[in-house]
C-alpha cells in the first residue's frame, strides 16, 4: 500500500493535503520522478517500497499532465474528492442537520470568513478554504516560520471540522449510514 493509499483510507483531508504536497514536489523537480530517488530512499525501508512509490509518482505525473496541472491546479481525482466532500459538508449542515458538525462549523465561521476574504478573490468553497488554510499552515511549519496564536486557534477550529468531515466521509465510503435524520 502506498502512502497515498493509506492516507486515503485513513483520513481524506490528510490525503488531499498530501496530494497537494506531492503535486508541488513533482512540479519542483519538473515532473522527473527519478530525481526523487534519494528523497524516497531517505525514509522508505526497502527497495520494494521505493519502487512502489516511484510507480505511484509516475502515475501522479501522468495524471497531472492529463489534467493540465503541471504548473498549477490539481489532478481530476483530487478535485472529485473535494467535490464529494463539499456535497457531504452541505448534506451534514442542511439535510441531516448534524449537531456536532454544525457546532464545529460555527466555531470556525468567523476565522473562515476572514480567511476567505483574504483568499485574493478566489471563490473557495468552505471545504476547500479549510483545506487550503491547513495546507498553508503545513507550509509555514515546514519553513519554520512563526505562527501567531490567533492563527493556531483558527487552524484548530478548521482541523476540528475536517476531522469530523473525514470521519463521516469514511463512513459514507464504507456504506455505513452517515447520520440518521434528526
C-alpha distance (Angstrom), angle and dihedral (degrees) to the residues before:
residue distance angle dihedral
X1 . . .
X2 3.80 . .
X3 3.78 123.3 .
X4 3.81 89.8 -107.1
X5 3.81 92.6 50.9
X6 3.80 90.8 50.2
X7 3.81 92.2 49.1
X8 3.82 90.9 47.2
X9 3.80 90.3 53.7
X10 3.80 95.8 43.8
X11 3.81 108.0 35.4
X12 3.79 123.4 1.0
X13 3.81 94.3 -161.9
X14 3.81 90.9 54.7
X15 3.81 88.0 47.3
X16 3.80 92.5 55.7
X17 3.80 92.9 46.8
X18 3.81 89.6 47.0
X19 3.80 90.9 50.1
X20 3.81 91.1 50.8
X21 3.79 89.6 50.0
X22 3.82 93.1 48.6
X23 3.80 91.6 47.7
X24 3.81 88.6 52.4
X25 3.81 89.4 48.0
X26 3.81 91.5 52.7
X27 3.80 90.3 48.3
X28 3.81 89.8 51.2
X29 3.83 90.4 56.5
X30 3.82 93.8 41.9
X31 3.81 91.8 -110.2
X32 3.85 91.1 -62.0
X33 3.80 104.1 143.9
X34 3.82 93.0 -174.6
X35 3.79 90.1 63.2
X36 3.83 87.2 65.3
X37 3.80 92.1 63.7
X38 3.82 98.2 101.2
X39 3.81 90.8 41.4
X40 3.81 91.3 54.4
X41 3.81 92.5 44.1
X42 3.81 89.8 54.9
X43 3.81 92.9 70.7
X44 3.81 110.6 10.9
X45 3.81 116.3 94.8
X46 3.80 102.5 -144.4
X47 3.77 145.7 24.1
X48 3.79 88.4 -113.9
X49 3.83 92.1 57.6
X50 3.82 91.4 45.1
X51 3.81 90.9 53.5
X52 3.81 91.5 45.3
X53 3.81 90.9 54.0
X54 3.82 92.5 44.3
X55 3.80 89.6 53.2
X56 3.80 88.7 49.3
X57 3.83 91.1 50.0
X58 3.82 90.1 49.5
X59 3.80 88.9 54.2
X60 3.79 90.9 47.7
X61 3.81 91.4 50.0
X62 3.82 90.0 51.6
X63 3.82 90.9 48.4
X64 3.81 90.5 49.4
X65 3.81 90.7 52.2
X66 3.81 91.9 45.8
X67 3.83 90.1 49.2
X68 3.80 93.9 45.2
X69 3.79 89.9 -118.1
X70 3.81 99.2 129.1
X71 3.80 92.4 114.6
X72 3.80 103.6 21.9
X73 3.76 141.3 -15.7
X74 3.77 130.5 51.8
X75 3.75 139.8 -77.2
X76 3.79 114.9 -96.4
X77 3.81 92.4 -110.6
X78 3.80 91.5 61.0
X79 3.80 92.3 46.1
X80 3.82 89.3 51.7
X81 3.81 91.5 52.9
X82 3.81 90.7 48.4
X83 3.82 88.7 51.1
X84 3.81 90.1 51.0
X85 3.80 90.3 49.4
X86 3.81 90.8 49.5
X87 3.79 90.4 52.6
X88 3.80 92.1 47.1
X89 3.84 90.3 46.6
X90 3.81 90.5 53.6
X91 3.80 92.0 44.8
X92 3.80 92.9 51.2
X93 3.81 91.3 48.3
X94 3.79 99.3 43.8
X95 3.79 118.7 13.7
X96 3.81 99.1 31.7
X97 3.80 95.9 27.8
X98 3.81 92.2 -151.3
X99 3.82 102.4 -161.5
X100 3.81 96.0 -155.3
X101 3.80 92.3 48.6
X102 3.80 93.6 45.2
X103 3.82 90.6 50.1
X104 3.82 91.5 50.9
X105 3.81 89.8 50.8
X106 3.80 90.9 49.2
X107 3.81 90.9 52.9
X108 3.81 89.0 52.1
X109 3.81 97.9 40.6
X110 3.81 101.4 93.5
X111 3.80 93.1 46.5
X112 3.79 91.7 43.5
X113 3.80 92.3 50.9
X114 3.79 89.5 50.1
X115 3.81 91.7 48.4
X116 3.80 92.8 48.5
X117 3.81 90.5 51.4
X118 3.80 89.3 56.5
X119 3.82 93.4 46.8
X120 3.81 91.0 102.5
X121 3.77 94.7 -108.1
X122 3.81 94.4 -55.3
X123 3.78 110.0 146.2
X124 3.79 97.4 -132.2
X125 3.77 120.6 178.6
X126 3.79 114.4 -125.9
X127 3.80 91.7 -103.8
X128 3.80 93.4 48.5
X129 3.80 90.2 47.0
X130 3.82 91.1 52.7
X131 3.80 91.2 48.8
X132 3.81 94.8 43.8
X133 3.79 91.3 50.6
X134 3.81 91.8 49.1
X135 3.82 90.3 48.2
X136 3.80 88.8 51.6
X137 3.80 89.8 51.2
X138 3.79 90.0 52.5
X139 3.82 90.2 51.5
X140 3.82 91.2 49.9
X141 3.80 90.1 51.1
X142 3.81 92.3 48.1
X143 3.81 88.9 52.2
X144 3.83 88.6 47.5
X145 3.79 90.4 -125.6
X146 3.77 121.3 161.7
X147 3.79 114.9 -97.3
X148 3.78 119.9 -157.4
X149 3.79 121.4 -126.4
X150 3.79 88.8 -118.8
X151 3.80 90.4 56.5
X152 3.81 92.0 45.7
X153 3.80 90.1 51.4
X154 3.81 92.0 48.7
X155 3.80 92.3 47.6
X156 3.80 90.4 50.5
X157 3.80 89.9 57.8
X158 3.83 90.4 47.3
X159 3.79 90.4 49.0
X160 3.81 91.1 49.8
X161 3.82 90.7 55.2
X162 3.80 92.5 47.1
X163 3.82 92.1 48.7
X164 3.81 90.6 55.1
X165 3.80 92.4 43.6
X166 3.81 91.1 49.1
X167 3.80 91.5 50.9
X168 3.80 91.0 50.9
X169 3.82 90.5 46.0
X170 3.81 90.8 54.0
X171 3.81 90.1 50.3
X172 3.79 90.4 49.2
X173 3.82 92.7 49.9
X174 3.81 91.1 49.1
X175 3.79 89.5 53.3
X176 3.78 92.9 -113.4
X177 3.75 120.5 140.9
X178 3.79 107.0 -86.1
X179 3.78 93.3 -151.8
X180 3.73 136.6 -31.5
X181 3.77 117.0 -112.4
X182 3.80 112.0 -99.7
